Amino acid sequence: MEIFSANNFILVFQLLYVLTAIGVVIVVISENRNPLKTIAWVLVLLLLPLVGLIFYYFFGEDHRKQRLISRKMHKKINRKTLERIELLETLNPPTEYKGLINLLNKQKDTPLYGGNKITFYTNGIDKFDALFEEIRKAKKYIHLQYYIFMDDVIGNQVKSLLMEKAREGVEVRVLYDDVGSWTAKRKFYKEMAKAGIQVTPFLKVAFPLLTSRVNYRNHRKVVVIDGEVGFMGGMNIADRYINGVNGGVWRDSHFKLEGKAVHALQTSFIIDWYASRSEFLVANKYFPPLTAKGDNLMQIATSGPVGEFKEIHQGIFQAITNAKDYIYIQTPYLIPTDAIMLAIQTAAMSGVDVRIMIPKKSDTTFVNIASQSFIKNFLDTKVKIYFFTGGFIHSKMIIIDDALTITGSANMDVRSFEHNFEIDAFVYNNDTALTAKNIFLDDMESSELVDPEEWDKRPRHRRFFESIFRLFTPLL
């Protein structure tokens, strides 16, 4: 007599599956997320049960109440920086940005630094030439962190140079994102390790530990050399930043930083390094006394999926709502949160000249179609949309009122604001803003302005697909 038939097994499996799905739905609802995101997850779990559970397992967990490192350890690392900053009053910060400066400072002890020099790079050749020059001059240590580190021509050039410096006795640490750099074989990193380089992946993804880690990636691009010079921005390490893409150039923005704010870049790297390797880098040599190199006032803001507040998201929101004259935005992906979209629309309707530049052809079809679903919402409020046609624009930059420049690794999308670990510089300087503004205006020469009437004539099936793809943007 068959005690436990196949039919009984199937029934038990179905019952357990339904109970699991219901349990996950209850968890999602009880997390008190954005209602739209909650509804989206509930629909996915109920309409696509098996796919929904797998999707949630990898991408849906809420980490708002978690921390990358403990508060105690964060304070220890921050103490080195805070010991050397100037009092806010002595820096004479611009009064129109007092609220933004206070907001960022209260979020994560994001101090305002004076005495900084910024050098912009808008192509990979200039950026890597400058990076190689500074690496060759390194005497003590090199801290290098990238979302993508490719095993290609430029990647091997970087690797060879770092190995050369390690053999000279320079401390070299490399932190790469395990998902972003997945195409590079382990041999690529082992060769660096054999040469004396300390190489570590951020949130390594491997069975049986494969969980939602795959969704929360470190998108930062940070280099610190001898604690005196830093680099940050949108460029990773890959040939495409040199050779471009099939449709033209790969237009991106990066900058070299000299001055006191290098300590903030160092702090960001050390926190990520500790989270990945449990090594505490707080020796005085990592925070040398720095003199003024320029006249830029700036804050370096970091944000990620852990913690209750999203610092970069809130900073950009506050900056947009404070704009008086113009807002110029460059972003490769336009999937704004409801708050950012409303802030931009409100600014445009108030008479602020708002221009948004995005690529006409993206490197990601899904995101490109989803991005285009937002264009009409902006056009209806007199926001000017420009399609960059000279290639692919990957630049992440916001310029406001000839006074504020926001640039770094964060895109104008939900993933950057809520899921990725990002880093952005908020620079309060008229000359820097004018330099960034001219970069934007130069890119307009390789762009086409979207005509609202022509945009409304898009085929119905195209608009329908955009709407379908937009449904999934809260989950991106």
Disulfide bonds with the S-S distance in Angstrom:
none
